[in-house]
Amino acid sequence: MSAFAAVDLGASSGRVIVGSVGGDRVDLHEVNRFPNGPVRVGGALHWDVLGLYRGILDGLRAATREVGALDGVGIDSWAVDYGLLDADGELLGNPFHYRDARTDGVPDTVFATIPAPELYARTGLQVQPFNTVFQLVAAQGTAALASARGMLLVPDLLGYWLTGVRVAEVTNASTTGLLDATTRTWALDVAAALGIAEGLLPPLRDAGELLGHTTLLGEVPVWTVGSHDTASAVVAVPATGADFAYISCGTWSLVGLELDRPVLTEASRAANFTNEAGVDGTVRYLRNVMGLWVLQESIRTWNEAGLPADLPDLLAAAARVPALTTVVDLDGPAFLPPGDMPSRIAAEAARTGQTPPQSQAETVRCILDSLALAYRRAVRQAADLAGRSIDVVHVVGGGVRNELLCQLTADATGLPVVAGPVEGAALGNVLVQARAAGVLSGSLADLRAVGARGLDLRRYQPGATGGPTDRQWAAAEGRVDGR
């Protein structure tokens, strides 16, 4: 058996997971989990990137104690956030957190220089205020950016600390708003027009290459993987055909299709779909949906208020609440920053002429119904815009454990849902490493077949529990739209 360590960093926790590869299957074993989250300093939100690095090293040491020598390490994380390096390669302060408010209003500033349709035609990126390009424009005039001689996205920064090699892995670079969606090269003219120095942008690397070696644990190779965690998660989707949609469901939900070329039409831009690079030259054509962040923040708010907020109990109670009583647009700007989500949901319900949730269970049901409604819209729009037919929806990530949400997703989309694996990003990370190391071979389909062996998958059929009809979902969608 060969052993690969997947470093998988999420917005609320990080983990080091060992994948044992042999006999045409992969077995995953978590060896270290550590907290992650925003740290507010001087009114701004940052990441504790040194704490993350310590957690990674602790996890890699634990892995070597358990399995002996590792055959590789790969790092994936969330997108867009970066560290700035000075001329000596030293980090210039803690990276900003994407939920920091410094980018408020910045997209309009950028579009005054490069109109939104023109920028989309080059980069194919969904407009979100925290995209790297907007963060860099927001940083203009600061001492840190003036002193910077390099920029590395979070997984690339951590890989640099392990190996001394500075690169930008393409799947994550594609989330910056500075990568040409067609050529997969830096759009240097876009950077220049916005006053972003070309020297900040490191050389690009594809997933599945040798980044370098780390001597911290012996001579261990570090491989580039789909360093955007969704890119790794999509590798692990246990699909057996091409006509599938995926939902990578965690703090964020990434809802979309796997394509062989970007969709750069005006209709795609208007629908706010993004074209991000996938492994093996694929395109992750998707929309970001706010995800379980709203539920996580609601539970945190209730806990701080001294209210009972046990998730299994809340989900059981939510299942007894009548469906689609209240639905809101969770992708609205009010739900992006940390804070009192139950109050924000109540305010949005009142604004749209609906009765606000009256209990914790009703709030949870509103969140889950609203998420399923957002998934319905995203899956259908993606299929229409890309000219694809969809016969199944694959859900991967932590949301797999939320049985109510999975059933609601099947009901809302009118499609069967296959839920699993839970650790999709880590599994995809290991599969790409194993192929790069020569332990596995073949196409993405071949990797998916290996990854699917031994998975505990659950299938949900539309209407299996007597949920809302398609007409009721459509009516609820109209309420969100104000129709």
Beta strands, then each sheet from edge to edge (+ up, - down):
strand 1: 2-9
strand 2: 13-22
strand 3: 25-35
strand 4: 38-41
strand 5: 44-47
strand 6: 72-76
strand 7: 82-85
strand 8: 150-153
strand 9: 168-169
strand 10: 204-205
strand 11: 210-214
strand 12: 220-223
strand 13: 244-249
strand 14: 253-259
strand 15: 274-277
strand 16: 283-289
strand 17: 392-396
strand 18: 417-419
strand 19: 458-460
sheet 1: 3+ 2- 1+ 6+
sheet 2: 4+ 5-
sheet 3: 7+ 8-
sheet 4: 9+ 10+
sheet 5: 11+ 12-
sheet 6: 15+ 16- 14+ 13- 17- 18- 19+
end
